[in-house]
Amino acid sequence: MSSVKGKEKEKDVEVVITTRGDTESLTTYSSSSGERAWLHSADGRTKCLHPPIETHWELPSSGAKKPSSSSSSSFKSLFTFPLTKLRRTKSMQTVLEGPRDPKDAQIVESFRRMLFLEGLLPTKHNDYHTLLRFLRMRDFDMLKSKDVFLNYLKWHEEFGVDMLLKEFKYPEYTEVKKCYPHGYHGVDRHGRPVYIERLGMVDLNKLLQVTTFERFIKYHVSEQEKTLRIRYPACSMAAKRHIASTTSILDVNGVGMSNFSKPARYLFMEIQKIDSSYYPETLHKLFIINAGSGFKMLWKAVKTFLDVRTVAKVQVLGSNYLSVLLEAIDISNLPSFLGGKCTCSDYGGCLMSDRGPWKNPDIVKMIEVISLREEMDSKNDSNNGDVASEDSPSMPKKGDMGNQNDFGFNLAPLDESACAGLDSKYKLALQKINGLEAALGDTKNKIETLEEALEDAKMALKELAQSIIQPKL
């Protein structure tokens, strides 16, 4: 049962939802922008159900131009400009970081200042959105948020996430997919990536023959990092609005108590611990489909281990799920085995394709250049003893606005000295960019020379015309 109290003050609405032992009723609640809902669990704990981490603001079109029907062409047009430094302008920040709620921005800045004064602010992972995730995780309690954020930094270093991204290889990927069908496939109607698992088809015995739990967990972490670093930015660029969470579908057809063996429980708990502790606020909605009576018994046990706010994002559906899914996801982005129209036959099936904006080479190229630039900025800030913040070194100054292109990027030349100490691949990338810039510069000079010659020819023709006409007058 639920009791609701409403009290309006400006645009904020406070909604109190009380559950008595059963959190199923939470799945029907949807918090819209500007609302705060307080969830009261059976054991007396209170949690805030925040609005979606993204807002629905879109990147405004430049001038009077109409949006292109093909996102690919707009990204290709970017590279007709000099391949120079890409920095986040305010419009690009709106896409990659989201338009900032003034209250959220104020407490994030206070949180950053507190960490800085205590000597705890790292040179990495201190961006606005990362700090906001951990603040939301603990209902904006700065002391509690500090604890979970520091635990995240400690785990990140001990687990070796940065080295994992550079060195970890997973050759058993294809075989793992066969006995554990899962993967990203397309986007929802808002532009969020869609993640799908077919839990009822998991063969744990075969899984352990082709990989180990340790390696599978490393693979899972690498996928989470890819989502943060590539999938969300790519989806944001494609949708031209901020994307920072995932819509997930869990197909539990055939799942019962027999599927929840001791090894399965271990794997589930390890992954759930990593996701909830170190990747908070990344789930937008989870649809559990094909839930029979066996799974519903299992769900009652499983959800006791989950955060009450996570449970509020879960919707459990039976076999008549398609109409609900289609409200959130276009049929073209749904695999045929879920009632959609996609088969990804060229990739061996939808869950093998990893289909999405993050596969667009033009978008990926842009993300790589931005990441390179930010790594350089971070290194320079470290050398200068400055605090790395997206609000200072990477934001454009007034004088830089003339170098923007029509997508809102700021273009300025890369300084080779800024790359000192970086990996050789980054130096090579810099050399290629500078080489292209030099070639484009030569072409530009030639065009300017031709334009000057054309102007001279026009003047000569004009003078000639006047000398011919003058005697007749």
C-alpha positions, 0 to 999 in steps of 0.5 A: 500500500502507498500513501502520498503527500504532496506539497508544492513549493515553486517547481519541486514536488515531494512524494512520500511512498511507504511500502509494507514489506512488498516493494512491487508497488514501487515499480509503477512509480515514475518520478518526473523532472523536478520531483523527489520521492522518498522510499520507506522500506519495511526495515525503516530505511528511507531512500530518495528516488531521484529524477532520471539522471538525464534531463530532456534538454536537447542540443539546440541547432546551430542558426536556422539549420535543420537537423540532418536526417543522417547523423553520420553526415553531420559527424563527417562534416566535422572533419572538414575542419582542421583536425585540431584540439577538441574541447568541450564548449558549453553546448558540448558540455550540455550533451556530454555532461547534461544541463546542470540543475543549480542545486545539484551544481552547488552541492557538487562544487561544495563536495569537490571543495571539501575533498580538495581541502582534505587533500582527497580530490584525485586528478582523475574521476573528479568530473561533475557527473562522477561526483554527482553519481556518488552524491545521488547514491547517498542522497546528497549526504556529503560525508556518506558520499565521501566514504563511498567515493573513496571506496570507489577510488581504492577499488579502482586502483586495487582492481587495476581498472586502468591497466585492465583497459589497456592490457586485458584481452578476452579471446573467449568472448564468442564462446562466452556469449554462446553459453551466457547470451547477453549484450548491448543492442541499439538504443531506447526512444530517449537514446539510452543504450539497451542491454539484454540478457537471456538468463534462462539460457545461461549454461553455467557449467559450459561457461566455467569450461570456457572462462573463469569467474575471475576473468568473467568479472574482469570482462564485466568491469571492462564492459562497464568502463566501455559504457561510461567512456564510449557508449554514453558519450556516443549515444549523447552525440547521436541523440544530441542530448545527455545520455548517462544511464541504460535501459536493460531487459532481462529475459527469465524464461525458464528460470527457477530455483534450480538456476540459483545454485551456489556458483550462480549466487556467487557470480550474481552477488559479485557483479551486483556488488561491483555495479551498485558500489562502483557504478551507481546511478547507471540503471534507468529501467530494468524490464524483467520479462517472461517471469513465471511463478518460479521466478516470482518466488526467486525474485522475492528472495533476490530483491532483499539484497538490492537497494530499494531505489534499484527495486523501484526501477524494476518492472516484472512482466509475464509473457505479454510484455511486448506492448510495454517494451514498445513504449520504451524501445522502437521495434527496429531496436528490438531483436526478433526473439523479443518480438522486434524486427531486428536479426543482425544476421550479418553479425551472427545474431543481435547479441553478438553485434554490439549494435549502437552509435558507439559503432559509428567510426566518425563518432568514435574518432571524435571521442578518441580525440576528445579523450586525448585532449583531456588526458593532455589537459589532465597531465598539464594540470598535474604538472602545474599543481592545479586541480583538474576540473572540467569547469576550468582548463577544458572550458573555452574562453571568450577569445576561443569562441571564433574557433568553434564549428557548427557542432559546438566544438572548440578547435585550437592547435595542439601543442606538441610539448603538451604531449611530453611523457604520454604513451607513444600511440598518443604522440603518433596521434598528435603527429598525424593530427599536426601533419593533417593540419599542416597539409590543410594549412597549405591548401588554405594558403593556396585557396587564399592566393587563388582568391586574391588572383581572382579578385585582381582579375575581376578588377582588371576586367572591370577597368577594361570594361570601363575603358571600352565603354568610356569612348562611346560616352 
